[in-house]
Amino acid sequence: MNTLERLDKIISTQTSYSRKEIKKLARMGDIQVNGGVCKNSDTKINPNTDIVTVCGEKISYQKYVYYMLNKPKGVLSASNDKNAVTVVDILPQELKRKNLFPAGRLDKDTTGLLIITDDGDFAHRMLSPSKKVYKHYIATLDKELDDTVKEKFENGIVLSDGTVCQKAFFEKLEPKKALVKICEGKFHQVKKMFLSCSYMVVDLERVQIGELKLDSNLHYGQARILSEKEKQAVFSVKNDQI
Ligand code: URA
């Protein structure tokens, strides 16, 4: 691709510098393009071929980024918040850039796999129930599961407000633990589904999205870049899911 873009636009999307700061850095001679100092931040460059450095650091150009976070408890699934620490706040500095947001929300007390990106189309496709991207949760309940719950989940739970959920996958793992797979993302959905069967969810972890599994090497609060193959795994839909 040979599209030319403004230098300040490219640097501002790939870093956390504002355009004003970039202008100042350029004037001070801290920005180089292909080895030469560039004092005008509105210079047009080709982000795919031109080599840009800011204060000696090379800017690696990527249109969009995709991260996997093992979300800890107590952190809000949002980009920013006046009062609470968000999933974007806890990303390591080297992964931070503008316009990042969580693709779908996990409750504050839910842990596990969360994708953080700046690609709105990716998030939309991942979240749209019609794309059949199943989100896998392990739920721990307040009491032992009886045999009727599986059938209720598989037939489509009706929530207390009358909302009908799509058929869900259900597997009892332990007396008080189950694996649930859903492709919708209603507010507090898993908790409400169990509540309609008279169970309280005491712990909830998302372990998989589509065919993408939570990396077991990531501790709570750690994040890493998704590979191309992992990005595709999100959308590799298995027909026999339900
Ligand atoms: N369902 C819930 O109830 N909570 C979550 O965080 C995700 C799914």
Residues whose N, C-alpha, C, O or C-beta is under 5 A from the ligand:
A	BS01	URA	R105 L106 D107 T110 H188 Q189 V190 K191 K192
